[in-house]
Amino acid sequence: MDINELKSKFHAAGVLLVQAEPFPDAEESGSLCVSGSLDEYLAAVKALGIAVVFVSLEKLDDQDFQYSKYEDDFLEPDIDIQDLRAVNPELHFFKKYVGEIGRFDFFAPVLPKGVMFVLEQEWYGRFLQSRQSAVETIEERSADELEALDQELDQRHYELVAQLEQLVSDEKFTRLPTPKAMLDYAREKIPELDDLEPSELRNAIAELKARIDARATH
């Protein structure tokens, strides 16, 4: 069914169908969303005495085949955007529908928040399922990659702290009078220490200083 067929159907029922820009969905707007068929929605509209219904169209777009972690990334051409078809080849089937209307959202203005109805093309529903499957695959991969990175960083942190601990056996280090002097010396001996958070590095040096001072008093 296309927009002209819908306008004719509503006109025959004595209701004016007006095309509008996309509006918030029922959950976001708090509107009542009618289940069932379009005919049942139209019957409800007539029973409520509503003379005008607004409809917004959702078309399949080339960008619908792309994935970006942040929606605003689509505004930045240099941001890495992934092609969902490479993740789920099923999506190639829907390329022929680009530019076609996949969903109609109807809104009848009636107090308190209006009455809505969603008419979705069968192919569009299948597209959304395939797209969601591809997105979930990417996000699962990203989660695994982040976990691996965290483990790598934890291991790196452990190794750097272990190297820092070894300085308690360095007589020149232990004779330095202040934590700042110790920090400068440690950085000179182990440049990789700058990979640690500055506050964490300062705290570690302070702990070493305290241990060295405590040892000197015994």
C-alpha positions as CSV (number, residue, x, y, z in Angstrom):
1,M,0.0,0.0,0.0
2,D,1.3,3.5,-0.9
3,I,0.5,6.9,0.4
4,N,-2.0,7.6,-2.4
5,E,-3.9,4.4,-1.6
6,L,-4.0,5.4,2.0
7,K,-5.3,8.9,1.3
8,S,-8.1,7.4,-0.8
9,K,-9.0,4.9,1.9
10,F,-9.2,7.6,4.5
11,H,-11.1,10.0,2.2
12,A,-13.7,7.3,1.5
13,A,-14.2,7.1,5.3
14,G,-14.6,10.9,5.5
15,V,-11.2,11.5,7.2
16,L,-8.6,13.8,5.8
17,L,-5.1,12.2,5.8
18,V,-2.3,14.8,5.9
19,Q,1.4,13.9,5.5
20,A,3.6,15.3,8.2
21,E,7.2,15.3,9.3
22,P,8.3,12.4,11.6
23,F,6.9,12.8,15.1
24,P,7.7,11.0,18.4
25,D,6.6,7.4,18.7
26,A,3.8,6.4,21.1
27,E,6.2,5.4,23.9
28,E,8.0,8.7,23.7
29,S,5.0,10.9,23.3
30,G,2.7,9.1,25.7
31,S,0.1,8.6,23.0
32,L,-2.2,5.6,22.9
33,C,-1.1,3.2,20.1
34,V,-3.9,1.1,18.6
35,S,-3.2,-2.6,17.9
36,G,-5.0,-4.6,15.3
37,S,-5.5,-3.6,11.7
38,L,-5.6,-0.3,9.8
39,D,-9.4,-0.7,9.4
40,E,-9.8,-1.0,13.1
41,Y,-7.8,2.2,13.6
42,L,-9.8,4.0,11.1
43,A,-13.0,2.8,12.7
44,A,-11.8,4.1,16.1
45,V,-10.9,7.5,14.5
46,K,-14.4,7.8,13.0
47,A,-16.0,6.8,16.3
48,L,-14.0,9.5,18.1
49,G,-15.2,12.1,15.5
50,I,-11.7,13.0,14.3
51,A,-11.7,14.7,10.9
52,V,-8.0,14.8,10.3
53,V,-5.2,12.2,10.8
54,F,-1.5,12.9,10.3
55,V,0.9,10.4,8.8
56,S,4.7,10.3,8.7
57,L,6.6,8.1,6.3
58,E,9.8,6.1,7.1
59,K,11.8,5.2,4.0
60,L,14.7,2.8,3.7
61,D,17.9,4.8,3.3
62,D,21.5,3.9,2.4
63,Q,22.5,5.0,5.9
64,D,20.3,2.3,7.3
65,F,22.9,-0.2,6.2
66,Q,25.6,1.5,8.2
67,Y,26.5,1.4,11.9
68,S,28.1,3.9,14.0
69,K,28.4,3.9,17.8
70,Y,27.0,7.4,18.0
71,E,24.3,8.7,15.7
72,D,26.0,12.0,15.3
73,D,28.9,10.2,13.7
74,F,26.9,10.2,10.5
75,L,27.6,13.9,10.4
76,E,31.3,13.3,10.4
77,P,32.5,11.7,7.1
78,D,35.9,10.8,8.6
79,I,34.5,8.8,11.4
80,D,34.8,5.0,11.0
81,I,31.4,3.7,10.0
82,Q,30.8,0.0,9.5
83,D,28.8,-1.6,6.7
84,L,26.3,-3.9,8.3
85,R,26.0,-5.9,5.1
86,A,29.6,-7.2,5.7
87,V,28.4,-8.5,9.0
88,N,25.1,-9.9,7.9
89,P,24.9,-10.7,4.2
90,E,21.1,-11.1,4.4
91,L,20.9,-7.3,4.3
92,H,22.0,-7.3,0.6
93,F,18.5,-8.6,-0.2
94,F,16.9,-5.3,1.0
95,K,19.1,-3.0,-1.1
96,K,16.4,-3.1,-3.8
97,Y,14.0,-1.4,-1.3
98,V,16.1,1.7,-0.8
99,G,13.9,4.8,-1.3
100,E,10.7,2.9,-0.6
101,I,8.4,3.4,2.3
102,G,8.9,0.8,5.0
103,R,6.5,2.2,7.7
104,F,3.6,4.6,8.1
105,D,3.1,6.2,11.5
106,F,-0.4,7.6,12.0
107,F,-1.4,10.2,14.6
108,A,-5.0,11.3,15.4
109,P,-5.0,14.5,17.5
110,V,-7.4,13.8,20.3
111,L,-7.0,14.6,24.0
112,P,-5.1,14.0,26.1
113,K,-2.1,12.8,23.9
114,G,-3.5,11.5,20.7
115,V,-4.1,8.1,19.2
116,M,-1.4,6.4,17.0
117,F,-1.2,3.5,14.7
118,V,1.9,1.9,13.0
119,L,1.6,0.2,9.6
120,E,4.7,-1.6,8.7
121,Q,5.5,-3.3,5.4
122,E,6.3,-7.0,5.8
123,W,9.7,-6.6,4.1
124,Y,10.6,-3.7,6.4
125,G,10.0,-5.8,9.5
126,R,12.4,-8.4,8.2
127,F,14.9,-5.7,7.4
128,L,14.8,-4.4,10.9
129,Q,15.3,-7.9,12.3
130,S,18.3,-8.5,10.1
131,R,19.8,-5.1,10.9
132,Q,19.4,-5.6,14.6
133,S,21.1,-9.0,14.3
134,A,24.1,-7.3,12.6
135,V,24.2,-4.5,15.2
136,E,24.2,-7.0,18.1
137,T,27.1,-8.9,16.4
138,I,29.2,-5.7,16.2
139,E,28.4,-4.7,19.7
140,E,29.3,-8.1,21.1
141,R,32.6,-8.0,19.2
142,S,33.2,-4.5,20.6
143,A,32.5,-5.7,24.2
144,D,35.0,-8.6,23.7
145,E,37.6,-6.3,22.3
146,L,37.1,-3.9,25.2
147,E,37.5,-6.7,27.7
148,A,40.7,-7.9,26.0
149,L,42.0,-4.3,26.1
150,D,41.2,-4.0,29.8
151,Q,43.0,-7.2,30.5
152,E,46.0,-6.0,28.6
153,L,46.0,-2.7,30.5
154,D,45.7,-4.5,33.8
155,Q,48.7,-6.7,32.9
156,R,50.7,-3.6,31.8
157,H,49.8,-1.9,35.1
158,Y,50.9,-4.8,37.1
159,E,54.3,-5.0,35.3
160,L,54.9,-1.2,35.7
161,V,54.1,-1.3,39.5
162,A,56.4,-4.4,39.8
163,Q,59.3,-2.4,38.1
164,L,58.6,0.5,40.4
165,E,58.7,-1.8,43.5
166,Q,62.2,-2.9,42.5
167,L,63.5,0.6,43.1
168,V,63.4,0.0,46.9
169,S,66.6,-2.0,46.3
170,D,68.2,1.0,44.5
171,E,70.4,2.8,47.0
172,K,70.4,6.1,45.1
173,F,66.6,6.0,44.9
174,T,66.2,5.3,48.7
175,R,68.5,8.2,49.6
176,L,66.5,10.8,47.7
177,P,64.9,13.3,50.2
178,T,61.5,14.0,48.8
179,P,58.7,12.1,46.9
180,K,59.1,14.6,44.0
181,A,62.8,13.7,43.6
182,M,61.9,10.0,43.8
183,L,59.3,10.5,41.1
184,D,61.7,12.3,38.8
185,Y,64.3,9.6,39.3
186,A,61.7,6.8,38.8
187,R,60.6,8.4,35.5
188,E,64.2,8.7,34.3
189,K,64.9,5.0,35.1
190,I,61.5,3.7,33.8
191,P,60.1,6.1,31.1
192,E,57.0,3.8,30.7
193,L,55.8,4.8,34.1
194,D,54.0,7.7,32.4
195,D,51.5,5.2,31.1
196,L,50.1,5.1,34.7
197,E,47.7,7.7,35.8
198,P,49.6,10.7,37.4
199,S,47.7,10.4,40.7
200,E,48.3,6.7,40.8
201,L,52.0,7.2,40.2
202,R,52.3,9.8,42.9
203,N,50.5,7.6,45.4
204,A,52.7,4.6,44.6
205,I,55.8,6.8,45.1
206,A,54.4,8.1,48.4
207,E,53.9,4.5,49.6
208,L,57.4,3.6,48.6
209,K,58.8,6.7,50.4
210,A,56.8,5.7,53.6
211,R,58.1,2.1,53.5
212,I,61.7,3.3,53.0
213,D,61.4,5.8,55.9
214,A,59.9,3.1,58.1
215,R,62.7,0.7,57.3
216,A,65.3,3.4,58.1
217,T,63.9,3.9,61.6
218,H,64.3,0.2,62.5
